Amino acid sequence: MDKKSLRKEMLEKRNSVPKEVRHKKSLVIKEKLLSDPDYKACESLFCYLSFRSETETEEIITAALYEGKTVALPYMTEKKGEMVFVKISSLSDLVKNSFGIYEPVPKEENIVFPTDKTVIIVPGAVFSKDGGRIGYGGGYYDRYLSRFKPVCTIGIGFGEQLCDKIPADKYDIGLDKIITD
């Protein structure tokens, strides 16, 4: 199966999981992440704010802020396919963009870059047990991760999104870990 067909199939599968079940699964994923040794050791967490039927990340973000970690969320720049991570101090720092997605305000002084003490949480439509990932087709994370090597990249998703193997292109960047419910 090609990437586009597999993405469509897995997103339909993820969307069919009832909201309350996704919430319970998200809590399991959060607990697994918060007990992960790489997460515990990191000083900064680059995460995404969940949207639609994605694994919920609000409680992960809140926990990392409470623990005193630097937390940054992605902002899609004007340049096609480019994103930066912007430091936040609270979820109330976010504003709704024209697509209805909450994102940080991209003040120059709040743009941060990963170090060897950074963990990046990566969203996806499909994950494989060996660290493969199919995103949403924009290539934002693959481009970003090809420029910066954080200490650890972790994909989070529901068991319904997991495959044994997925097709990969030469530009696809594998992840260090996958955490599911």
Contact map, one row per residue, 1 for C-alpha under 8 A:
1110110000000000000000000000000000000000000000000000000000000000000000000000000000000000000000000000000000000000000000000000000000000000000000000000000000000000000000100000000000000
1111110000000000000000000000000000000000000000000000000000000000000000000000000000000000000000000000000000000000000000000000000000000000000000000000000000000000000000100000000000000
1111111000000000000000000000000000000000000000000000000000000000000000000000000000000000000000000000000000000000000000000000000000000100000000000000000000000000000001110000000000000
0111111100000000000000000000000000000000000000000000000000000000000000000000000000000000000000000000000000000000000000000000000000000000000000000000000000000000000000000000000000000
1111111110000000000000000000000000000000000000000000000000000000000000000000000000000000000000000000000000000000000000000000000000000000000000000000000000000000000000000000000000000
1111111111000000000000000000000000000000000000000000000000000000000000000000000000000000000000000000000000000000000000000000010000000000000000000000000000000000000000000000000000000
0011111111100000000000000000000000000000000000000000000000000000000000000000000000000000000000000000000000000000000000000000110000000111000000000000000000000000000000000000000000000
0001111111110000000000000000000000000000000000000000000000000000000000000000000000000000000000000000000000000000000000000000000000000000000000000000000000000000000000000000000000000
0000111111111000000000000000000000000000000000000000000000000000000000000000000000000000000000000000000000000000000000000000000000000000000000000000000000000000000000000000000000000
0000011111111100000000000000000000000000000000000000000000000000000000000000000000000000000000000000000000000000000000000000110000000000000000000000000000000001100000000000000000000
0000001111111110000000000000000000000000000000000000000000000000000000000000000000000000000000000000000000000000000000000000100000000000000000000000000000000000100000000000000000000
0000000111111111000000000000000000000000000000000000000000000000000000000000000000000000000000000000000000000000000000000000000000000000000000000000000000000000000000000000000000000
0000000011111111100000000000000000000000000000000000000000000000000000000000000000000000000000000000000000000000000000000000000000000000000000000000000000000001100000000000000000000
0000000001111111100000000000000000000000000000000000110000000000000000000000000000000000000000000000000000000000000000000000000000000000000000000000000000000101100000000000000000000
0000000000111111110000000000000000000000000000000000100000000000000000000000000000000000000000000000000000000000000000000000000000000000000000000000000000000000000000000000000000000
0000000000011111110000000000000000000000000000000000000000000000000000000000000000000000000000000000000000000000000000000000000000000000000000000000000000000000000000000000000000000
0000000000001111111011000000000000000000000000000000000000000000000000000000000000000000000000000000000000000000000000000000000000000000000000000000000000000000000000000000000000000
0000000000000011111111000000000000000000000000000000000000000000000000000000000000000000000000000000000000000000000000000000000000000000000000000000000000000000000000000000000000000
0000000000000000111111100000000000000000000000000000100000000000000000000000000000000000000000000000000000000000000000000000000000000000000000000000000000000000000000000000000000000
0000000000000000011111110000000000000000000000000000000000000000000000000000000000000000000000000000000000000000000000000000000000000000000000000000000000000000000000000000000000000
0000000000000000111111111000000000000000000000000000000000000000000000000000000000000000000000000000000000000000000000000000000000000000000000000000000000000000000000000000000000000
0000000000000000111111111100000000000000000000000000101100000000000000000000000000000000000000000000000000000000000000000000000000000000000000000000000000000100000000000000000000000
0000000000000000001111111110000000000000000000000000001100000000000000000000000000000000000000000000000000000000000000000000000000000000000000000000000000000000000000000000000000000
0000000000000000000111111111000000000000000000000000000000000000000000000000000000000000000000000000000000000000000000000000000000000000000000000000000000000000000000000000000000000
0000000000000000000011111111100000000000000000000000001000000000000000000000000000000000000000000000000000000000000000000000000000000000000000000000000000000100000000000000000000001
0000000000000000000001111111110000000000000000000000001110000000000000000000000000000000000000000000000000000000000000000000000000000000000000000000000000000100000000000000000000001
0000000000000000000000111111111000000000000000000000000100000000000000000000000000000000000000000000000000000000000000000000000000000000000000000000000000000000000000000000000000000
0000000000000000000000011111111100000000000000000000000000000000000000000000000000000000000000000000000000000000000000000000000000000000000000000000000000000000000000000000000000001
0000000000000000000000001111111110000000000000000000000000000000000000000000000000000000000000000000000000000000000000000000000000000000000000000000000000011000000000000000000000111
0000000000000000000000000111111111000000000000000000000010110000000000000000000000000000000000000000000000000000000000000000000000000000000000000000000000000000000000000000000000000
0000000000000000000000000011111111100000000000000000000000000000000000000000000000000000000000000000000000000000000000000000000000000000000000000000000000000000000000000000000000000
0000000000000000000000000001111111110000000000000000000000000000000000000000000000000000000000000000000000000000000000000000000000000000000000000000000000000000000000000000000000100
0000000000000000000000000000111111110010000000000000000000000000000000000000000000000000000000000000000000000000000000000000000000000000000000000000000000000000000000000000000000100
0000000000000000000000000000011111110011000000000000000000010000000000000000000000000000000000000000000000000000000000000000000000000000000000000000000000000000000000000000000000000
0000000000000000000000000000001111111011000000000000000000000000000000000000000000000000000000000000000000000000000000000000000000000000000000000000000000000000000000000000000000000
0000000000000000000000000000000111111111000000000000000000000000000000000000000000000000000000000000000000000000000000000000000000000000000000000000000000000000000000000000000000000
0000000000000000000000000000000000111111100000000000000000000000000000000000000000000000000000000000000000000000000000000000000000000000000000000000000000000000000000000000000000000
0000000000000000000000000000000000011111110000000000000000000000000000000000000000000000000000000000000000000000000000100000000000000000000000000000000100000000000000000000000000000
0000000000000000000000000000000011111111110010000000000000000000000000000000000000000000000000000000000000000000000000100000000000000000000000000000000000000000000000000000000000000
0000000000000000000000000000000001111111110000000000000000000000000000000000000000000000000000000000000000000000000000000000000000000000000000000000000000000000000000000000000000000
0000000000000000000000000000000000001111111000000000000000000000000000000000000000000000000000000000000000000000000010000000000000000000000000000000000000000000000000000000000000000
0000000000000000000000000000000000000111111110000000000000000000000010000000000000000000000000000000000000000000000011100000000000000000000000000000000000000000000000000000000000000
0000000000000000000000000000000000000000111110000000000000000000000011000000000000000000000000000000000000000000000011000000000000000000000000000000000000000000000000000000000000000
0000000000000000000000000000000000000000011111000000000000000000000011110000000000000000000000000000000000000000010011100000000000000000000000000000000000000000000000000000000000000
0000000000000000000000000000000000000010011111100000000000000001000011110000000000000000000000000000000000000000000001111000000000000000000000000000000000000000000000000000000000000
0000000000000000000000000000000000000000000111110000000000000000000000111100000000001000000000000000000000000000000001111000000000000000000000000000000000000000000000000000000000000
0000000000000000000000000000000000000000000011111000000010001000000000111100000000000000000000000000000000000000000000011100000000000000000000000000000000000000000000000000000000000
0000000000000000000000000000000000000000000001111100000010000000000000001100000000000000000000000000000000000000000000001110000000000000000000000000000000000000000000000000000000000
0000000000000000000000000000000000000000000000111110000111000000000000001000000000000000000000000000011000000000000000000000000000000000000000000000000000000000000000000000000000000
0000000000000000000000000000000000000000000000011111111111000000000000000000000000000000000000000000000000000000000000000000000000000000000000000000000000000000000000000000000000000
0000000000000000000000000000000000000000000000001111110100000000000000000000000000000000000000000000100000000000000000000000000000000000000000000000000000000000000000000000000000000
0000000000000000000000000000000000000000000000000111110000000000000000000000000000000000000000000000000000000000000000000000000000000000000000000000000000000000000000000000000000000
0000000000000110001001000000000000000000000000000111111000000000000000000000000000000000000000000000000000000000000000000000000000000000000000000000000000000000000000000000000000000
0000000000000100000000000000000000000000000000000111111100000000000000000000000000000000000000000000000000000000000000000010000000000000000000000000000000001000000000000000000000000
0000000000000000000001101100000000000000000000000100111110000000000000000000000000000000000000000000000000000000000000000000000000000000000000000000000000011100000000000000000000000
0000000000000000000001100110000000000000000000001110011111100000000000000000000000000000000000000000000000000000000000000000000000000000000000000000000000000000000000000000000000000
0000000000000000000000000100010000000000000000111100001111111000000000000000000000000000000000000000000000000000000000000000000000000000000000000000000000000000000000000000000000000
0000000000000000000000000000000000000000000000001100000111111100000000000000000000000000001000000000000000000000000000000000000000000000000000000000000000000000000000000000000000000
0000000000000000000000000000010000000000000000000000000111111110000000000000000000000000000000000000000000000000000000000000000000000000000000000000000000000000000000000000000000000
0000000000000000000000000000010001000000000000000000000011111111000000000000000000000000000000000000000000000000000000000000000000000000000000000000000000000000000000000000000000000
0000000000000000000000000000000000000000000000100000000011111111100000100000000000000000000000000000000000000000000000000000000000000000000000000000000000000000000000000000000000000
0000000000000000000000000000000000000000000000000000000001111111110000000000000000000000011000000000000000000000000000000000000000000000000000000000000000000000000000000000000000000
0000000000000000000000000000000000000000000000000000000000111111111000000000000000000000000000000000000000000000000000000000000000000000000000000000000000000000000000000000000000000
0000000000000000000000000000000000000000000010000000000000011111111111100000000000000000000000000000000000000000000000000000000000000000000000000000000000000000000000000000000000000
0000000000000000000000000000000000000000000000000000000000001111111111100000000000000000110000000000000000000000000000000000000000000000000000000000000000000000000000000000000000000
0000000000000000000000000000000000000000000000000000000000000111111110000000000000000000000000000000000000000000000000000000000000000000000000000000000000000000000000000000000000000
0000000000000000000000000000000000000000000000000000000000000011111110000000000000000000000000000000000000000000000000000000000000000000000000000000000000000000000000000000000000000
0000000000000000000000000000000000000000000000000000000000000001111111000000000000000000000000000000000000000000000000000000000000000000000000000000000000000000000000000000000000000
0000000000000000000000000000000000000000011110000000000000000001111111100000000000000000000000000000000000000000000000000000000000000000000000000000000000000000000000000000000000000
0000000000000000000000000000000000000000001110000000000000000001100111110000000000000011000000000000000000000000000000000000000000000000000000000000000000000000000000000000000000000
0000000000000000000000000000000000000000000111100000000000001001100011111000000000000011100000000000000000000000000000000000000000000000000000000000000000000000000000000000000000000
0000000000000000000000000000000000000000000111100000000000000000000001111100000000001111000000000000000000000001000000000000000000000000000000000000000000000000000000000000000000000
0000000000000000000000000000000000000000000001111000000000000000000000111110000000001111000000000000001100000000000000000000000000000000000000000000000000000000000000000000000000000
0000000000000000000000000000000000000000000001110000000000000000000000011111000000111100000000000000001100000000000000000000000000000000000000000000000000000000000000000000000000000
0000000000000000000000000000000000000000000000000000000000000000000000001111100000111100000000000000001111000000000000000000000000000000000000000000000000000000000000000000000000000
0000000000000000000000000000000000000000000000000000000000000000000000000111111011110000000000000000000000000000000000000000000000000000000000000000000000000000000000000000000000000
0000000000000000000000000000000000000000000000000000000000000000000000000011111111110000000000000000000000000000000000000000000000000000000000000000000000000000000000000000000000000
0000000000000000000000000000000000000000000000000000000000000000000000000001111101000000000000000000000000000000000000000000000000000000000000000000000000000000000000000000000000000
0000000000000000000000000000000000000000000000000000000000000000000000000001111111000000000000000000000000000000000000000000000000000000000000000000000000000000000000000000000000000
0000000000000000000000000000000000000000000000000000000000000000000000000000111111000000000000000000000000000000000000000000000000000000000000000000000000000000000000000000000000000
0000000000000000000000000000000000000000000000000000000000000000000000000001101111100000000000000000000000000000000000000000000000000000011100100000000000000000000000000000000000000
0000000000000000000000000000000000000000000000000000000000000000000000000001111111110000000000000000000000000000000000000000000000000000000100110000000000000000000000000000000000000
0000000000000000000000000000000000000000000000000000000000000000000000000111100011111000000000000000000000000000000000000000000000000000000100010000000000000000000000000000000000000
0000000000000000000000000000000000000000000000000000000000000000000000000111100001111100000000000000000000000011000000000000000000000000000000000000000000000000000000000000000000000
0000000000000000000000000000000000000000000001000000000000000000000000011110000000111110000000000000000000000011100000000000000000000000000000000000000000000000000000000000000000000
0000000000000000000000000000000000000000000000000000000000000000000000011110000000011111000000000000000111100111000000000000000000000000000000000000000000000000000000000000000000000
0000000000000000000000000000000000000000000000000000000000000000000001111000000000001111100000000000000100000111000000000000000000000000000000000000000000000000000000000000000000000
0000000000000000000000000000000000000000000000000000000000000000000001111000000000000111111010000000000100000100000000000000000000000000000000000000000000000000000000000000000000000
0000000000000000000000000000000000000000000000000000000000000000100000100000000000000011111010000000000000000000000000000000000000000000000000000000000000000000000000000000000000000
0000000000000000000000000000000000000000000000000000000000000100100000000000000000000001111110000000000000000000000000000000000000000000000000000000000000000000000000000000000000000
0000000000000000000000000000000000000000000000000000000001000100000000000000000000000001111111000000000000000000000000000000000000000000000000000000000000000000000000000000000000000
0000000000000000000000000000000000000000000000000000000000000000000000000000000000000000011111100000000000000000000000000000000000000000000000000000000000000000000000000000000000000
0000000000000000000000000000000000000000000000000000000000000000000000000000000000000001111111100000000110000000000000000000000000000000000000000000000000000000000000000000000000000
0000000000000000000000000000000000000000000000000000000000000000000000000000000000000000001111110000011110000000000000000000000000000000000000000000000000000000000000000000000000000
0000000000000000000000000000000000000000000000000000000000000000000000000000000000000000000111111000011110000000000000000000000000000000000000000000000000000000000000000000000000000
0000000000000000000000000000000000000000000000000000000000000000000000000000000000000000000001111111111000000000000000000000000000000000000000000000000000000000000000000000000000000
0000000000000000000000000000000000000000000000000000000000000000000000000000000000000000000000111111111000000000000000000000000000000000000000000000000000000000000000000000000000000
0000000000000000000000000000000000000000000000000000000000000000000000000000000000000000000000011111100000000000000000000000000000000000000000000000000000000000000000000000000000000
0000000000000000000000000000000000000000000000000000000000000000000000000000000000000000000000011111100000000000000000000000000000000000000000000000000000000000000000000000000000000
0000000000000000000000000000000000000000000000000000000000000000000000000000000000000000000000011111110000000000000000000000000000000000000000000000000000000000000000000000000000000
0000000000000000000000000000000000000000000000000010000000000000000000000000000000000000000000011111111000000000000000000000000000000000000000000000000000000000000000000000000000000
0000000000000000000000000000000000000000000000001000000000000000000000000000000000000000000001111001111100000000000000000000000000000000000000000000000000000000000000000000000000000
0000000000000000000000000000000000000000000000001000000000000000000000001110000000000000000001111000111110000000000000000000000000000000000000000000000000000000000000000000000000000
0000000000000000000000000000000000000000000000000000000000000000000000001110000000000111000011100000011111000000000000000000000000000000000000000000000000000000000000000000000000000
0000000000000000000000000000000000000000000000000000000000000000000000000010000000000100000011100000001111100000000000000000000000000000000000000000000000000000000000000000000000000
0000000000000000000000000000000000000000000000000000000000000000000000000010000000000100000000000000000111110110000000000000000000000000000000000000000000000000000000000000000000000
0000000000000000000000000000000000000000000000000000000000000000000000000000000000000100000000000000000011111110000000000000000000000000000000000000000000000000000000000000000000000
0000000000000000000000000000000000000000000000000000000000000000000000000000000000000000000000000000000001111110000000000000000000000000000000000000000000000000000000000000000000000
0000000000000000000000000000000000000000000000000000000000000000000000000000000000000000000000000000000000111110000000000000000000000000000000000000000000000000000000000000000000000
0000000000000000000000000000000000000000000000000000000000000000000000000000000000000111000000000000000001111111000000000000000000000000000000000000000000000000000000000000000000000
0000000000000000000000000000000000000000000000000000000000000000000000000000000000011110000000000000000001111111100000000000000000000000000000000000000000000000000000000000000000000
0000000000000000000000000000000000000000000000000000000000000000000000010000000000011110000000000000000000000111110000000000000000000000000000000000000000000000000000000000000000000
0000000000000000000000000000000000000000000000000000000000000000000000000000000000001000000000000000000000000011111000000000000000000000000000000000000000000000000000000000000000000
0000000000000000000000000000000000000000000100000000000000000000000000000000000000000000000000000000000000000001111111100000000000000000000000000001110000000000000000000000000000000
0000000000000000000000000000000000000000000000000000000000000000000000000000000000000000000000000000000000000000111111000000000000000000000000000000111000000000000000000000000000000
0000000000000000000000000000000000000000000000000000000000000000000000000000000000000000000000000000000000000000011111000000000000000000000000000000111000000000000000000000000000000
0000000000000000000000000000000000000000111100000000000000000000000000000000000000000000000000000000000000000000011111100000000000000000000000000000011000000000000000000000000000000
0000000000000000000000000000000000000000011111000000000000000000000000000000000000000000000000000000000000000000011111110000000000000000000000000000011100000000000000000000000000000
0000000000000000000000000000000000000110010111000000000000000000000000000000000000000000000000000000000000000000010011111000000000000000000000000000011111000000000000000000000000000
0000000000000000000000000000000000000000000011100000000000000000000000000000000000000000000000000000000000000000000001111100000000000000000000000000010111000000000000000000000000000
0000000000000000000000000000000000000000000011110000000000000000000000000000000000000000000000000000000000000000000000111110000000000000000000000000000011110000000000000000000000000
0000000000000000000000000000000000000000000000110000000000000000000000000000000000000000000000000000000000000000000000011111000000000000000010000000000011110000000000000000000000000
0000000000000000000000000000000000000000000000010000010000000000000000000000000000000000000000000000000000000000000000001111100000000010000000000000000000111000000000000000000000000
0000000000000000000000000000000000000000000000000000000000000000000000000000000000000000000000000000000000000000000000000111111000001111000000000000000000111000000000000000000000000
0000001001100000000000000000000000000000000000000000000000000000000000000000000000000000000000000000000000000000000000000011111000001111000000000000000000000000100000000000000000000
0000011001000000000000000000000000000000000000000000000000000000000000000000000000000000000000000000000000000000000000000001111100001110000000000000000000000000111000000000000000000
0000000000000000000000000000000000000000000000000000000000000000000000000000000000000000000000000000000000000000000000000001111110111100000000000000000000101000111001000000000001000
0000000000000000000000000000000000000000000000000000000000000000000000000000000000000000000000000000000000000000000000000000011111111000000000000000000000000000011111000000000001000
0000000000000000000000000000000000000000000000000000000000000000000000000000000000000000000000000000000000000000000000000000001111110000000000000000000000000000011110000000000001000
0000000000000000000000000000000000000000000000000000000000000000000000000000000000000000000000000000000000000000000000000000000111110000000000000000000000000000000110000000000000000
0000000000000000000000000000000000000000000000000000000000000000000000000000000000000000000000000000000000000000000000000000001111111000000000000000000000100000000000000000011111000
0000000000000000000000000000000000000000000000000000000000000000000000000000000000000000000000000000000000000000000000000000001111111100000000000000000000000000000011010000111000000
0000000000000000000000000000000000000000000000000000000000000000000000000000000000000000000000000000000000000000000000000001111100111110000000000000000000100000000001000001111000000
0010001000000000000000000000000000000000000000000000000000000000000000000000000000000000000000000000000000000000000000000001111000011111100000000000000000000000000001000000000000000
0000001000000000000000000000000000000000000000000000000000000000000000000000000000000000000000000000000000000000000000000011110000001111111000000000000000000000000000000000000000000
0000001000000000000000000000000000000000000000000000000000000000000000000000000000000000000000000000000000000000000000000001100000000111111000000000000000000000000000000000000000000
0000000000000000000000000000000000000000000000000000000000000000000000000000000000000000000000000000000000000000000000000000000000000111111000000000000000000000000000000000000000000
0000000000000000000000000000000000000000000000000000000000000000000000000000000010000000000000000000000000000000000000000000000000000011111100000000000000000000000000000000000000000
0000000000000000000000000000000000000000000000000000000000000000000000000000000010000000000000000000000000000000000000000000000000000011111111100000000000000000000000000000000000000
0000000000000000000000000000000000000000000000000000000000000000000000000000000011100000000000000000000000000000000000000000000000000000011111110000000000000000000000000000000000000
0000000000000000000000000000000000000000000000000000000000000000000000000000000000000000000000000000000000000000000000000100000000000000001111111000000000000000000000000000000000000
0000000000000000000000000000000000000000000000000000000000000000000000000000000000000000000000000000000000000000000000000000000000000000001111111100000000000000000000000011100000000
0000000000000000000000000000000000000000000000000000000000000000000000000000000011000000000000000000000000000000000000000000000000000000001111111110000000000000000000000000000000000
0000000000000000000000000000000000000000000000000000000000000000000000000000000001100000000000000000000000000000000000000000000000000000000111111111000000000000000000000000000000000
0000000000000000000000000000000000000000000000000000000000000000000000000000000000000000000000000000000000000000000000000000000000000000000011111111110000000000000000000000100000000
0000000000000000000000000000000000000000000000000000000000000000000000000000000000000000000000000000000000000000000000000000000000000000000001111111100000000000000000000000100000000
0000000000000000000000000000000000000000000000000000000000000000000000000000000000000000000000000000000000000000000000000000000000000000000000111111100000000000000000000000000000000
0000000000000000000000000000000000000000000000000000000000000000000000000000000000000000000000000000000000000000010000000000000000000000000000011111110000000000000000000000000000000
0000000000000000000000000000000000000000000000000000000000000000000000000000000000000000000000000000000000000000011100000000000000000000000000001111111000000000000000000000000000000
0000000000000000000000000000000000000000000000000000000000000000000000000000000000000000000000000000000000000000011111110000000000000000000000001001111110000000000000000000000000000
0000000000000000000000000000000000000000000000000000000000000000000000000000000000000000000000000000000000000000001111100000000000000000000000000000111110000000000000000000000000000
0000000000000000000000000000000000000100000000000000000000000000000000000000000000000000000000000000000000000000000001110000000000000000000000000000011111000000000000000000001110000
0000000000000000000000000000000000000000000000000000000000000000000000000000000000000000000000000000000000000000000000111100000000000000000000000000011111100000000000000000001110000
0000000000000000000000000000000000000000000000000000000000000000000000000000000000000000000000000000000000000000000000111100000000000000000000000000000111110000000000000000001111100
0000000000000000000000000000000000000000000000000000000000000000000000000000000000000000000000000000000000000000000000001111001000101000000000000000000011111000000000000000001011100
0000000000000000000000000000100000000000000000000000001000000000000000000000000000000000000000000000000000000000000000001111000000000000000000000000000001111100000000000000000001110
0000000000000000000000000000100000000000000000000000011000000000000000000000000000000000000000000000000000000000000000000011001000000000000000000000000000111110110000000000000001111
0000000000000100000001001100000000000000000000000000001000000000000000000000000000000000000000000000000000000000000000000000000000000000000000000000000000011111110000000000000000011
0000000000000000000000000000000000000000000000000000000000000000000000000000000000000000000000000000000000000000000000000000000000000000000000000000000000001111110000000000000000011
0000000001001100000000000000000000000000000000000000000000000000000000000000000000000000000000000000000000000000000000000000000000000000000000000000000000000111110000000000000000000
0000000001101100000000000000000000000000000000000000000000000000000000000000000000000000000000000000000000000000000000000000111000000000000000000000000000001111111000000000000000000
0000000000000000000000000000000000000000000000000000000000000000000000000000000000000000000000000000000000000000000000000000011110000000000000000000000000001111111100000000000000000
0000000000000000000000000000000000000000000000000000000000000000000000000000000000000000000000000000000000000000000000000000011110000000000000000000000000000000111111000000000000000
0000000000000000000000000000000000000000000000000000000000000000000000000000000000000000000000000000000000000000000000000000000111000000000000000000000000000000011111000000000000000
0000000000000000000000000000000000000000000000000000000000000000000000000000000000000000000000000000000000000000000000000000000111010000000000000000000000000000001111100000000000000
0010000000000000000000000000000000000000000000000000000000000000000000000000000000000000000000000000000000000000000000000000001100011100000000000000000000000000001111110000000000000
1110000000000000000000000000000000000000000000000000000000000000000000000000000000000000000000000000000000000000000000000000000000000000000000000000000000000000000011111000000000000
0010000000000000000000000000000000000000000000000000000000000000000000000000000000000000000000000000000000000000000000000000000000010000000000000000000000000000000001111101000000000
0000000000000000000000000000000000000000000000000000000000000000000000000000000000000000000000000000000000000000000000000000000000000000000000000000000000000000000000111111000000000
0000000000000000000000000000000000000000000000000000000000000000000000000000000000000000000000000000000000000000000000000000000000000000000000000000000000000000000000011111000000000
0000000000000000000000000000000000000000000000000000000000000000000000000000000000000000000000000000000000000000000000000000000000000000000001000000000000000000000000001111100000000
0000000000000000000000000000000000000000000000000000000000000000000000000000000000000000000000000000000000000000000000000000000000001000000001000000000000000000000000011111110000000
0000000000000000000000000000000000000000000000000000000000000000000000000000000000000000000000000000000000000000000000000000000000011000000001001100000000000000000000000011111000000
0000000000000000000000000000000000000000000000000000000000000000000000000000000000000000000000000000000000000000000000000000000000111000000000000000000000000000000000000001111100000
0000000000000000000000000000000000000000000000000000000000000000000000000000000000000000000000000000000000000000000000000000000000111000000000000000000111100000000000000000111111000
0000000000000000000000000000000000000000000000000000000000000000000000000000000000000000000000000000000000000000000000000000000000100000000000000000000111000000000000000000011111000
0000000000000000000000000000000000000000000000000000000000000000000000000000000000000000000000000000000000000000000000000000000000100000000000000000000111100000000000000000001111100
0000000000000000000000000000000000000000000000000000000000000000000000000000000000000000000000000000000000000000000000000000001110100000000000000000000001111000000000000000001111110
0000000000000000000000000000100110000000000000000000000000000000000000000000000000000000000000000000000000000000000000000000000000000000000000000000000001111000000000000000000011111
0000000000000000000000000000100000000000000000000000000000000000000000000000000000000000000000000000000000000000000000000000000000000000000000000000000000011110000000000000000001111
0000000000000000000000001101100000000000000000000000000000000000000000000000000000000000000000000000000000000000000000000000000000000000000000000000000000001110000000000000000000111
